[in-house]
Amino acid sequence: MECPMPELVAAYSVALISLLVFVLVVLLQSALVGAAKAKANMTPGSNPEPDYDNSVYRLNRSHQNGIEIMPAVAVGVFACILTGVSAWWVNLLMVLFLVLRLIYVLIYAQNVGKATQGARTFVFVAGWAMVVALCVLSILALV
Protein backbone atom coordinates (compact mmCIF):
# COMPACT_ATOMS: atom_id res chain seq x y z
CA MET A 1 0.00 0.00 0.00
CA GLU A 2 1.56 3.25 -1.12
CA CYS A 3 1.29 6.31 1.00
CA PRO A 4 1.55 9.60 -0.92
CA MET A 5 4.37 11.80 0.29
CA PRO A 6 2.98 15.09 1.60
CA GLU A 7 4.03 18.04 -0.53
CA LEU A 8 5.75 19.66 2.45
CA VAL A 9 8.01 16.68 2.97
CA ALA A 10 8.63 16.15 -0.75
CA ALA A 11 10.14 19.61 -1.11
CA TYR A 12 12.72 18.79 1.58
CA SER A 13 13.42 15.22 0.46
CA VAL A 14 17.05 15.95 -0.45
CA ALA A 15 17.69 17.39 3.01
CA LEU A 16 15.95 14.49 4.73
CA ILE A 17 17.85 11.92 2.66
CA SER A 18 21.11 13.73 3.50
CA LEU A 19 20.22 13.60 7.20
CA LEU A 20 19.37 9.91 7.00
CA VAL A 21 22.60 9.10 5.14
CA PHE A 22 24.52 10.97 7.85
CA VAL A 23 22.75 8.86 10.51
CA LEU A 24 23.67 5.70 8.60
CA VAL A 25 27.32 6.81 8.41
CA VAL A 26 27.40 7.33 12.19
CA LEU A 27 25.77 3.92 12.72
CA LEU A 28 28.33 2.30 10.42
CA GLN A 29 31.09 4.02 12.37
CA SER A 30 29.59 2.58 15.56
CA ALA A 31 29.95 -0.93 14.20
CA LEU A 32 33.48 -0.22 12.96
CA VAL A 33 34.50 1.22 16.34
CA GLY A 34 33.11 -1.84 18.12
CA ALA A 35 34.98 -4.19 15.82
CA ALA A 36 38.23 -2.19 16.10
CA LYS A 37 37.99 -2.12 19.91
CA ALA A 38 37.31 -5.87 20.01
CA LYS A 39 40.30 -6.52 17.75
CA ALA A 40 42.46 -4.38 20.06
CA ASN A 41 41.15 -6.33 23.09
CA MET A 42 39.61 -3.20 24.57
CA THR A 43 36.79 -3.34 27.08
CA PRO A 44 33.44 -2.35 25.52
CA GLY A 45 32.67 1.27 26.36
CA SER A 46 36.30 2.15 27.00
CA ASN A 47 38.13 4.83 25.09
CA PRO A 48 41.51 4.41 23.43
CA GLU A 49 44.43 6.46 24.67
CA PRO A 50 44.48 9.87 22.96
CA ASP A 51 47.01 9.29 20.20
CA TYR A 52 46.42 10.49 16.65
CA ASP A 53 48.76 7.80 15.36
CA ASN A 54 46.29 5.18 16.67
CA SER A 55 43.62 4.39 14.06
CA VAL A 56 41.22 3.11 16.75
CA TYR A 57 41.47 6.44 18.56
CA ARG A 58 40.80 8.40 15.36
CA LEU A 59 37.84 6.19 14.40
CA ASN A 60 36.39 6.47 17.90
CA ARG A 61 36.76 10.27 17.98
CA SER A 62 35.24 10.65 14.52
CA HIS A 63 32.27 8.54 15.62
CA GLN A 64 31.88 10.47 18.87
CA ASN A 65 31.96 13.74 16.96
CA GLY A 66 29.19 12.49 14.68
CA ILE A 67 27.07 11.58 17.69
CA GLU A 68 27.71 15.02 19.22
CA ILE A 69 26.55 16.99 16.17
CA MET A 70 23.67 14.72 15.14
CA PRO A 71 21.01 16.26 17.44
CA ALA A 72 21.90 19.79 16.34
CA VAL A 73 21.70 19.02 12.63
CA ALA A 74 18.44 17.07 13.05
CA VAL A 75 16.85 19.91 15.05
CA GLY A 76 18.10 22.43 12.48
CA VAL A 77 16.56 20.52 9.57
CA PHE A 78 13.25 19.86 11.27
CA ALA A 79 12.98 23.44 12.53
CA CYS A 80 13.53 24.68 8.97
CA ILE A 81 10.84 22.37 7.65
CA LEU A 82 8.37 23.39 10.34
CA THR A 83 9.03 27.11 9.85
CA GLY A 84 8.86 26.91 6.05
CA VAL A 85 12.43 27.94 5.25
CA SER A 86 13.14 27.74 1.52
CA ALA A 87 13.54 24.07 0.63
CA TRP A 88 16.23 25.05 -1.88
CA TRP A 89 18.43 26.45 0.91
CA VAL A 90 17.72 23.63 3.35
CA ASN A 91 18.49 21.00 0.71
CA LEU A 92 21.68 22.79 -0.34
CA LEU A 93 22.93 23.24 3.23
CA MET A 94 22.25 19.61 4.09
CA VAL A 95 23.98 18.26 0.98
CA LEU A 96 26.99 20.45 1.79
CA PHE A 97 26.89 19.27 5.41
CA LEU A 98 26.81 15.63 4.33
CA VAL A 99 29.66 16.04 1.83
CA LEU A 100 31.74 17.87 4.44
CA ARG A 101 31.03 15.16 7.03
CA LEU A 102 32.10 12.43 4.61
CA ILE A 103 35.30 14.33 3.88
CA TYR A 104 35.78 14.83 7.64
CA VAL A 105 35.46 11.08 8.29
CA LEU A 106 37.95 10.28 5.52
CA ILE A 107 40.44 12.91 6.70
CA TYR A 108 40.19 11.63 10.27
CA ALA A 109 40.52 7.98 9.23
CA GLN A 110 43.58 8.70 7.06
CA ASN A 111 45.13 11.06 9.64
CA VAL A 112 45.53 13.80 7.04
CA GLY A 113 47.17 17.03 8.17
CA LYS A 114 47.88 18.37 11.61
CA ALA A 115 45.99 17.20 14.69
CA THR A 116 44.78 20.74 15.35
CA GLN A 117 44.14 23.67 13.03
CA GLY A 118 44.60 21.44 9.99
CA ALA A 119 42.39 20.14 7.20
CA ARG A 120 40.16 18.23 9.62
CA THR A 121 39.48 21.37 11.66
CA PHE A 122 38.67 23.37 8.53
CA VAL A 123 36.23 20.74 7.25
CA PHE A 124 34.62 20.35 10.68
CA VAL A 125 34.07 24.11 11.03
CA ALA A 126 32.64 24.32 7.50
CA GLY A 127 30.12 21.55 8.32
CA TRP A 128 29.35 23.17 11.67
CA ALA A 129 28.65 26.42 9.80
CA MET A 130 26.02 24.63 7.68
CA VAL A 131 24.20 23.64 10.88
CA VAL A 132 24.47 27.18 12.23
CA ALA A 133 23.03 28.49 8.96
CA LEU A 134 20.07 26.09 9.22
CA CYS A 135 19.36 27.29 12.75
CA VAL A 136 19.68 30.97 11.83
CA LEU A 137 17.38 30.56 8.81
CA SER A 138 14.78 28.91 11.02
CA ILE A 139 15.04 31.67 13.63
CA LEU A 140 14.70 34.33 10.94
CA ALA A 141 11.59 32.57 9.63
CA LEU A 142 10.07 32.87 13.11
CA VAL A 143 10.69 36.56 13.66
N, C-alpha and C positions, 0 to 999 in steps of 0.2 A: 504494500500500500504506500503510494507516494504521498508525501506531504509537501505542498507547495511552500517554497521559501518566501517568507514575507519580504516585501520590497525593501523595507528598512535594512534587513540583514543582508540581502543580496548586494546592496550598494557597498557594503563593507566586507564583502567576502574575501577580498585579497588580504585585508588586515587581519581578519579572523583566521584565515589559513596560515598567515605568517606567524601569528601568535601560537597556533596549534603546532606548527613545525618547531618553533622554539621550545615548547613544552616537550615535544618528542625528543629533541636534542638533549635536553637536560635529563630526561628519563634514560636515554641511552648512556649518557655520561654516568648516571647512577650505577647502571649495571657494569660499566667498564671500571669504575672506581672499586666496586665490590670485588670484581674479579682480580684487579691489580693488587688490592689489599690482601686477598686470600693467597695469591701467588707469592706475596712478600711475607706471608705468615703473620700478618698484622691482625690484632683483635678487631672484630667488627665494631664500628663506631669510633675507633681510635683515629688519630690524625698522624700522618707522617711528619717526621722532623722537617722544619722549614729549611729546605735546601732546593734551590732552583735547578740544580743539576740532577735531582731525583724526579724521574718521570711520574712516579706515583703522587708525589707532592703536587706537581703541576696539574695533573689530571684532577686531583681532589680539590685544589683551589679553584680551578676553572668551573668545576661542578658546583661548588659552594657559591661562587659568584653568580652563577645562573639562578640558583635557588634564591639568592638575596634580591635579585632584580625582578624576578618573575612577578611577584605581587604588584609592584609598581607599574610594570608595563601592562599587565592585565587590567588594572584599575584605570590606567590612562586610556586604553582602547575602549573599554566599556563606558567610561564617562563621556568620551567623544561620541560614541554611538547614541547614548541616551540624550545628549545635549544637541545632537544634530550638526556636529562639526562636519565640514565638507568631507565627503567620503574620499574624494581625490587626495586630499592632504593626509587623511588618516591612513589610507592605503599606502601612499608613498612613504610616509614616516615609518610604518611598520615593515615594509619591504627593506628599507634602508637599515632599520634596527636589526632585522634578521640577518641580512648580509654581513653587517658589522659584527654581530655575535658569532657567526660562523667563522669569520676571519679571526676574531678574538680567540676562539677555541683552537683553531689551527696554529696561531702564533704561540699560544700558551703551550700546546702539546709539543711543538717543535723547538721551544725555548729560543725563539727569535728575538734578537735585540737585548737591550739591558733589562735588568729585573725591575727597575723603576725609571720612569720618565722616558721609556723607549716606545717601540711600535705598539706593544700591548697596551700601554697606558693611553696612547693616542686613540687607538681603536675603541677601547673601553669608554673613554670620555665622549667620543663621537656617538656611540650607541646610547649612552646615558643622556646625551643632549636630545636624541630623538624622543626619549620618554618624557623629558622635561617639556619639549615642544607639544607633545600630546596633552599633557596636563595643562599647560598654559592655554592652548586652544580651547580646551573644555571650559576652563575658568572664564575665558573671554566670552564664550557662548552663553554663559550664565549671567554675565553682568550687562 
